Amino acid sequence: MVTKEMGITEVVTKYPNSAKIFMEYGMGCLGCAAAQFENIEQGAKAHGVDAEALVKAINESIKQ
C-alpha cells in the first residue's frame, strides 16, 4: 500500500503503472530532480494536487 509519505521515485520504481496516475494528476515531472527526494505529499503540494486523492488513485490502480 502506498502512503503520501513515500518517495515519488520509490513508488514509481516499485509500481511502474503509478506513473500514469501521477501524469493524470498533473505531476508529469517524474524525471526531474525534485522527484528524487520529494515524497508524494510534498510533490502534490508543489503542484496543487490533493495528496489524499492521488494516493487513493494509486492504491486503486495497484489493486487491479
N, C-alpha and C positions, 0 to 999 in steps of 0.2 A: 504494500500500500504506500502510495506517495503522500508526503506531507509538505506543507508550504515551507518548512524549514530545510528541506532537502535542496542540494545544489542543482541548478538548471542542467549543467553538463552531466552530472551524476545521473539524473533522471533520464535524459535523452540517451545516454550510453546504456543504461540498464533496460530502458523501454524505448527502443528506436521509433516506434509508432507514435510516441508522445510528441515528436517534433511537429507532426501535422496539427496537433491540438494547440501547441504554442503558436504556430503560424496563424491558425484560425482566430486566436485571441490577440493578434497584432504584435506578437513577440517573435518577429522573424529574424532577430539578430542572434541566433543560436551560435553562430561562429565568431561573434565579437568577443573582445577581451573580457567584458563585464560578465558574460555568461560563464566564464571560467571560475569566477569567485562569488557570484551572487547566488543567493538561494531564490526559490520561486517567489517568496513574498517580496523580497527586495526588487526583483525584476518586474514583478507585476505592478508594484507601486510606481516604479520609474516609468512604466508605460500606461499608467492609469487604468490598470486591469484589476478586476475583483479576484484576488488570490484564491479565495474560497471556491468560487465558481470554476476557476481554472483547474484547481486540484481535483475538484469533483469530476470535471470532464475527463481529465487524465485517468483517474481511477476507473471511471466507467469504461473508457476505451481499453484499459488493461484487462478488465473482466471479460471482455468479448473475445 
